[in-house]
Amino acid sequence: MKYDLSVLKQIIITAAHDELLPRFADVQRSTKADGSFVTEADLAVQARITHALQEHYPDTALLGEEMTTDEQSELLNNSDSLWCLDPLDELILWVSMITPMITLHDYPFYRKF
């Protein structure tokens, strides 16, 4: 499958503008079972990007950092290709109110052997 970089860029920009920026001044965080932080922004950005990618590229699965371990394992074991999404990379910067980044990786070469 071919991926249009301009579409991917717009998906990320829109998610950041609509979901991430409005939450920057009011960071609400909780602690996950592994001890790492998760914020409302993480969940909102992941949901927004997941929906948009499925709309444009329905044959490519998306593995998000905020998914459960079971959900991630299911995708890793049953997907020919997938996107890997960290909705708010370097969350500690976000929690500290320093500008963070969104990271989206495409692993179309991932195959089960």
C-alpha positions as CSV (number, residue, x, y, z in Angstrom):
1,M,0.0,0.0,0.0
2,K,1.2,3.5,-0.8
3,Y,1.0,6.1,1.9
4,D,0.5,9.8,1.0
5,L,2.9,11.8,3.2
6,S,0.7,14.9,2.8
7,V,-2.3,13.0,4.2
8,L,-0.2,11.7,7.1
9,K,1.1,15.2,7.8
10,Q,-2.4,16.6,7.9
11,I,-3.7,13.9,10.2
12,I,-0.9,14.7,12.7
13,I,-1.3,18.5,12.4
14,T,-5.0,18.2,12.9
15,A,-4.7,15.9,15.9
16,A,-2.1,18.1,17.5
17,H,-4.2,21.3,16.9
18,D,-7.5,19.9,18.0
19,E,-6.5,17.5,20.8
20,L,-3.1,18.3,22.1
21,L,-2.8,22.1,22.2
22,P,-6.1,22.7,24.0
23,R,-4.8,20.5,26.9
24,F,-1.4,22.0,27.2
25,A,-2.1,24.5,29.9
26,D,-4.2,22.0,32.0
27,V,-2.3,18.7,32.1
28,Q,-4.2,16.0,34.0
29,R,-2.1,12.8,34.4
30,S,-2.5,9.4,35.9
31,T,-0.1,6.6,36.5
32,K,-0.3,3.4,34.5
33,A,0.3,-0.1,35.9
34,D,3.9,0.0,34.7
35,G,4.5,3.3,36.6
36,S,4.6,5.6,33.5
37,F,2.3,8.5,33.1
38,V,-0.7,8.8,30.8
39,T,-2.7,12.0,30.2
40,E,-6.0,12.8,28.7
41,A,-4.0,14.3,25.8
42,D,-2.4,10.9,25.1
43,L,-5.7,9.2,24.9
44,A,-7.4,11.9,22.8
45,V,-4.5,12.1,20.3
46,Q,-4.3,8.4,20.0
47,A,-8.0,8.0,19.4
48,R,-8.1,10.9,16.8
49,I,-5.1,9.5,14.9
50,T,-6.4,5.9,15.1
51,H,-9.7,7.0,13.6
52,A,-8.1,9.1,10.8
53,L,-5.6,6.4,9.8
54,Q,-8.3,3.7,9.7
55,E,-10.4,6.0,7.5
56,H,-7.6,6.6,5.0
57,Y,-5.7,3.2,5.3
58,P,-8.2,0.6,6.6
59,D,-5.9,-2.3,5.7
60,T,-3.1,-1.2,8.0
61,A,-3.5,-1.8,11.7
62,L,-2.4,0.7,14.3
63,L,-0.6,-0.3,17.5
64,G,-0.9,2.5,20.1
65,E,1.2,2.9,23.2
66,E,-1.9,3.5,25.3
67,M,-3.5,0.2,24.2
68,T,-3.6,-2.7,26.7
69,T,-0.9,-5.3,26.5
70,D,-3.4,-7.8,25.2
71,E,-4.5,-5.4,22.4
72,Q,-0.9,-4.8,21.4
73,S,-0.1,-8.6,21.4
74,E,-3.1,-9.3,19.3
75,L,-2.0,-6.8,16.7
76,L,1.6,-8.0,16.7
77,N,0.6,-11.6,16.3
78,N,-2.1,-11.1,13.6
79,S,-1.1,-8.1,11.4
80,D,0.8,-8.1,8.2
81,S,1.7,-4.5,8.5
82,L,1.0,-1.9,11.2
83,W,1.5,1.6,12.4
84,C,3.1,2.2,15.8
85,L,2.0,5.3,17.6
86,D,3.3,7.1,20.6
87,P,0.7,9.8,20.9
88,L,2.8,12.1,23.1
89,D,6.4,11.2,22.9
90,E,8.5,12.4,25.8
91,L,5.5,12.8,28.1
92,I,7.7,14.1,30.9
93,L,8.3,17.2,28.8
94,W,4.5,17.6,28.4
95,V,3.9,17.2,32.1
96,S,6.6,19.8,32.7
97,M,4.9,22.1,30.2
98,I,7.8,21.9,27.7
99,T,6.7,21.3,24.0
100,P,6.5,17.6,23.2
101,M,6.2,15.7,19.9
102,I,3.9,13.1,18.4
103,T,5.7,10.1,17.0
104,L,4.2,7.9,14.3
105,H,6.2,5.0,12.8
106,D,5.2,2.8,9.8
107,Y,6.4,-0.8,10.0
108,P,5.1,-2.2,6.7
109,F,7.9,-4.7,6.7
110,Y,6.8,-6.4,9.9
111,R,5.9,-9.9,9.1
112,K,5.3,-13.1,11.2
113,F,8.0,-15.7,10.6
